Amino acid sequence: MKHQTISTEMDGDPRLPTAAPELTVVLPAYNEAENIPVIVDKIGEALGGVAHEIIVVDDDSPDGTAEVTRSVARTRPHVRCIRRVGRRGLSGACLEGMMAANAPVVVVMDADMQHDETRLPVMLGQIADGADLVIGSRYVEGKKAGGGFHKKSRAKGSELATSLANMITGRYTTDPMSGFFMMRRDVADMVAGTVSREGFKILFDIVSRYGSELDIREVPFEFRERVAGESKLGFLVTVQFLGLLVSRFTGGLIPAQFLLFALVGSSGLLVHLAALYLANSALGIGFVLSQILATYMAMTTNFAFNNEVTFGHRKLTGKRFWAGLLTFYAVCSIGAIGNVAFSERMFEFGAPVWIAGLSGALMSALFNFAVTKLVTWRDA
């Protein structure tokens, strides 16, 4: 690839880049203030004379990641910061970074230095050789990823998740769960409109949808230990991934977001029964009032869980949390009325009791999901 000189009125200013970038490095970040200056320098050393830009996509980190990135950018004009306010999620951050790229090739990697930046020239060489997507794999050539995890349980969990993902994508890559991958910009444009913005495993989504259409290659790398900060992997990330996995098993017929919403709703049944027992049996409150209290207790926990899991990338906080809770109460109350009316009509048409009841519950779940997405978590 040839460098293209940028013509400006300030061509003599040494602070300005003299060539268009050949590669855009996207660093999704949350609480990575300590790592940004270090990783920027390491990427520069690894790429040598390759013209590149670095886009840090910050999910409004409370540790000042955006401010640190802007400070770095004052002396390194190839560094940019996208600060996302009111929305979160690794997949969404990766997509926004890729769509802001100026280079014909884009790579996504972590800002915590667990991904080996010295492999970037090798990956770029594969792209130049005709690859559409190059994956930094922790498992190619029979390797394991355990070295980069502080806890053995996380290493085992990562291997299990990879095994499950490989049931769908195994013929295309050994590491569909990798967060280290490079692709041509036109490929990024192609996948941007279809892959999920929720969750943390965007590569799995890309490969499961487009694996048969892309020339995919792998480059081995050693997964290193995090230098600073804390890992973002946890229970919520695991639940989101499982939802995406089931969605891909169904060929996308059932959206991952609806699966998460339904799972949260199922947990609400347990909350309802526990609250009903506590109010009626333990506290001696009348059944009708206990039922009402239990219903709103279940709605409240459902809203809180959905705010963290299903719509975590559009998480409501502060006053918006309480306003969202009220709209959630309203929508779910309407859904409950619809549930009763629909199941009653099904029963009148001769459906067995369990089919009538299940149909009403499904209709109510679909209604609640669709309306709360538009009203409670609008733009999610």
ZIGI-V871051 format. One record per backbone hydrogen bond with DSSP energy under -0.5 kcal/mol. NH is the residue of the N-H (numbers start at 1). CO is the residue of the C=O. Records with the same first field share a line. If there is no record, write none. Layout:
NH = CO / CO
This chain:
5 = 3
6 = 18
7 = 5
8 = 6
11 = 8
13 = 10
14 = 12
16 = 13
20 = 4
22 = 51
23 = 51
24 = 105
25 = 23 / 53
26 = 24 / 107
27 = 25 / 55
28 = 26
29 = 57
35 = 32
36 = 32
37 = 33
39 = 35
40 = 36
41 = 37
42 = 38
43 = 39
44 = 40
45 = 41
46 = 42
47 = 43
48 = 44
50 = 47
51 = 49
53 = 23
54 = 78
55 = 25
56 = 54 / 80
57 = 27 / 55
58 = 56 / 82
59 = 29
60 = 58
64 = 61
68 = 64
69 = 65
70 = 66
71 = 67
72 = 68
73 = 69
74 = 70 / 71
75 = 72
76 = 72
79 = 76
80 = 54
82 = 56
83 = 81
84 = 58 / 82
85 = 83
88 = 313
91 = 199
92 = 197
93 = 89
94 = 90
95 = 91
96 = 92
97 = 93
98 = 94
99 = 95
100 = 96
101 = 98
105 = 22
106 = 183
107 = 24
108 = 181
109 = 26
111 = 28
113 = 110
117 = 115
119 = 116
120 = 117
123 = 119
124 = 120
125 = 121
126 = 122
127 = 123
128 = 124
129 = 125
130 = 127
131 = 126
132 = 215
133 = 215
134 = 182
135 = 217
136 = 180
137 = 135 / 219
142 = 139
143 = 140
148 = 145
149 = 146
155 = 151
156 = 152
157 = 153
158 = 154
159 = 155
160 = 156
161 = 157
162 = 158
163 = 159
164 = 160
165 = 161
166 = 162
167 = 163 / 164
168 = 165
169 = 165
170 = 166
172 = 169
173 = 169
178 = 175
181 = 108 / 179
182 = 134
183 = 106
184 = 132
185 = 104
187 = 184
188 = 184
189 = 185
190 = 186
191 = 187
192 = 188
193 = 189
194 = 191
195 = 191
205 = 201
206 = 202
207 = 203
208 = 204
209 = 205
210 = 206
211 = 207
213 = 210
214 = 210 / 211
216 = 214
217 = 133
219 = 135
221 = 137
223 = 221
224 = 114 / 222
226 = 148
227 = 112
238 = 234
239 = 235
240 = 236
241 = 237
242 = 238
243 = 239
244 = 240
245 = 241
246 = 242
247 = 243
248 = 244
249 = 245
250 = 246
251 = 248
252 = 247
253 = 250
255 = 253
259 = 255
260 = 256
261 = 257
262 = 258
263 = 259
264 = 260
265 = 261
266 = 262
267 = 263
268 = 264
269 = 265 / 266
270 = 266
271 = 267
272 = 268
273 = 269
274 = 270
275 = 271
276 = 272
277 = 273
278 = 274
279 = 275
280 = 276
281 = 277
282 = 277
283 = 278
285 = 279
290 = 286
291 = 287
292 = 288
293 = 289
294 = 290
295 = 291
296 = 292
297 = 293
298 = 294
299 = 295
300 = 296
301 = 297
302 = 298
303 = 299
304 = 300
305 = 301
306 = 302
307 = 303
308 = 304
309 = 305
311 = 306
312 = 309
314 = 311
315 = 312
320 = 317
321 = 318
322 = 318
323 = 319
324 = 320
325 = 321
326 = 322
327 = 323
328 = 324
329 = 325
330 = 326
331 = 327
332 = 328
333 = 329
334 = 330
335 = 331
336 = 332
337 = 333
338 = 334
339 = 335
340 = 336
341 = 337
342 = 338
343 = 339
344 = 340
345 = 341
346 = 342
347 = 343
348 = 344
349 = 345
350 = 347
351 = 346
356 = 352
357 = 353
358 = 354
359 = 355
360 = 356
361 = 357
362 = 358
363 = 359
364 = 360
365 = 361
366 = 362
367 = 363
368 = 364
369 = 365
370 = 366
371 = 367
372 = 368
373 = 369
374 = 370
375 = 371
377 = 372
378 = 375
380 = 373 / 377
